[in-house]
Amino acid sequence: MIEQYVKNLSLNLNNRHPDTLLILGSGLGGLAENFEDAETIAYEKIGFPQAGVAGHKGQLVVGRLGRHEMVCMQGRFHLYEGYPPQLIKDVICAFAQIGVKNLIVTNAAGSLKTEMPAGSLMLITDHINLSGQNPLIGKNNEKYGPRFPDMSLAYNLDCREKFKAVARKCGVELHEGVYLMVTGPNFETAAEIRAFKVLGADAIGMSTVPEVISAVYAGMKVLGVSVITNLGTGLHNMQQSHNETLAQAALAAGKLQKLLELYLEEE
Ligand code: HPA
């Protein structure tokens, strides 16, 4: 599939050469609206499946932001939709093959600590893969990446420092922490949230980890930011809902957009 995606990307990119891939989480699709000279490409033109969850569009947006030529995935492939994790590896490897060097990944996540309430931004420093799946399982083709990729610095330190400096400059509070992935689609039980805290997680979500594993495999530099949309189950007495996730993500999206724009101007 990778070669087919590479061919279709090249055919549809009109000689544009993005260096940065931006993946937007639930309710954050608006971040691509400020691209200059933007063009959209429907996923089906590349051969990608039509991503189908509320809050996601299923298209690529190509355009300039700051000093970078960007390609944005509006809509991602969640494992809970039944997509195989290897699809995510194929997509990321195809972008790497056309010259993309950086991944900026955002998501909506639940918080495991009350000091980091809904509306907070969390810079991801590391992750815990509790999905029980891995996008790299299967025969490896060394052309795309190594069999046993190192994950000790999955979230690039330079990128993190630069993003933190931008947040300080803007006076935006930026938390830092470990993102834990489960497949979902159910929200967690209160007992699970307690257990994940013991494991060392600060935020929880249903995405990002397969993309990051694939990007590190493909040699990309990764910056990851979570938009906290709710406290984990049991940390407050409200029920969890996807609509609340979308509403909170939309509220915090402006803050994240400002930081990303400045980051891309400086990076
Ligand atoms: N749990 C898992 N995924 C999520 C949550 C949550 O509480 N909030 C947003 N995505």
Residues whose N, C-alpha, C, O or C-beta is under 5 A from the ligand:
A	BS01	HPA	A108 A109 G110 I204 G205 M206 T229 L231 G232 T245
